[in-house]
Amino acid sequence: MPNLNKQRKAAGKLIEFGMVRHTADELIHRDHRGGPDRQLVFQGQGKILLALSQIDGLSQKELATRLNLTVQSTAEFVNKLVKKQLVTKEKSTADRRKTIIRLTDLGRQTVANETAQVPDFLKGLTDAELDQFTAILTKINASLYDEINTANPTRFDKFQQTVANHLRDWFL
């Protein structure tokens, strides 16, 4: 049985990491005001870009369903992406009630750039440390997947597929 004090220390370091990472990300955002948003791909707007990079030409409703977002949030994110010229909106020729979202060339390039980024804090680790860190995160993620599956198997299947689709081409 693992030592409770070591577990608490690790939990504290995880909380500290989250806080430090959040602050570092905020600073990066401020330093890149005129350029593309940092960490765009892993947040709301970025999830849409990733989904479209997998299957371009989805309706707003399909995006919302695929990403487990509300239709209203999806519409808001899409409108912001249109303003940034990363996606376009057009009426479906098959069903005029549907709005089809497509990546622009700039949107494709943004996804490619964002997914190629390696966080600076990982660059200070050796290959052996990266292997250890990856193994630990894999074990933690497996435990969290089990918790999600136990709590809501339907959502788990959808969530696991979404994660697999988004990360498959870039990181796995």
N, C-alpha and C positions, 0 to 999 in steps of 0.2 A: 504494500500500500504506500503510495507516494506521501511524502512529508507535507502536512497541511501548511506549515510555514513557507515551504518552497512554492506550493501552489498559490498561496496568497501573494508572495513576492512576484511570481510570474503574472498573476492577474493584475497586480499594480503596474507592472512594466507594460502590460498590454494596454491598460488605460492611459498610461503616460504616453505610449506610442501614438495612440489615437489623438490625444490632445496636441502633441508636438507635430504630428503629421498635418492635422487640421490647420494649425498656425502657419506651418511652412507653406501649405497650399494657398492660404489666404495671401501670404506675402508674394508668392509667385503670381497670383491673380493680379495683385496691385502692380507688379513690375511689368506685366504684359497687357496693360489696359488697351493698347492700340492693336495688339495682335490677337491671334486665336486664343480662346479660353483654354487654360491648362486643365487637365483632368476632365476634359469635355466628354470623352468617350465613355466614361464610367458613371456618368450622372444622367439625369433625365434626358436632355437633348442628345447626349452622346449615345444613350441606349438606342434612340431612334436611328441615329447614323449607323450604328453597328448592325441593327436589324436590316436596314436598307442595303447595307453592303453585302449582306447575306442573300437577301431576296429584294431586289429593287422593284418599285412599282406597287407597293402595298397601299391599301386604303387606310385612312386614319383609324377606322374602326378595327381593321386587322392589326394595325400597329398596337393599338391599345390592348387588344386581347392577347397578342403575342407577348407583350412586355408587362402584362398585369398592371397597366396604368388605367386611370379613368379616361373617358373620352375627352373630358374637359382639359385635363392635364396634357394629354397628347396633342390636342388642338393648340394649346398655348405653346408647347415646345416646338411644334411644327411651325407656327407663325414666327417664332424667334429664329428658327433655322432658315426660314424663307428670307427674313430681313438680313441675315448674315450671308445670303446667297449660297447656302450649303445644300438646300433642297428646293424643289419646285412643287407646286400644287397644280393639278389639272383635273377637270371633270372627266370621269370615265366615259368612254365612247359607248360601252355596253350598258351602263346604268348611270344616267346623269345625276342621280342622287348621291353617288359616291365620288369622293375626292381622292385622287391617286397621288401619292407622294413619291417623288423620284430624287435620287441624288444628283447633284450637279457635278461637274468635273472638280470644282473646288471642294465639294463635300467628300468625294472619293479620296482626294489628296489629303484632306484633313484626317479622315479615318486612317489612312495609311501612315501618316506622320504620327498621330497619337498612339496607335497601337505598336509602333516601332520604338517608342520611348521606354527607356529603362530608368526607373527612379534613381536619382543620385545617391540616395541612402543605401541602395543595393550595390553600388559600384565599389564601396569600401570593403566588401566581403570577399574572402578568398573562395576558390572553387569548392573546397571542402565545407566551408561555412554555408555557402549557397546550397550545397547538397543537403546539409543538416536542416537548414531553414525550410527548404522545400519539403523535406520529409515531415517535419513538424507541422507545417501548414496543411499538408495533405491529410495528416491524421486529425487535426482540429476540424478541417472542413468535412471529413467523413463523419465525425461525431455530430456536427451541426446538421448535416444532411439527414442523419438518422433521427435527430430531434424533429426536424421539419416533417419527415415522412411519418413519424408517429403521430404528430399533432394534426396533420392534414395530408393524407396520401395523394389526393387529387392535385392539390397545389404543389406538392413535392414533384410530381411527374412533370408538371408544366414548368416549374422553376428550374429543375435539373436540365430539361431540354433547352430552355432559354440560355442558361449558363453555358451549356455545351456548345450551342450554336454560336454564341458570341465569342467564346474564347478559343474554340477549336483551331481556327486558321492562324491565330496569332501566337498563342502561348503553349498549346498542348502538342 
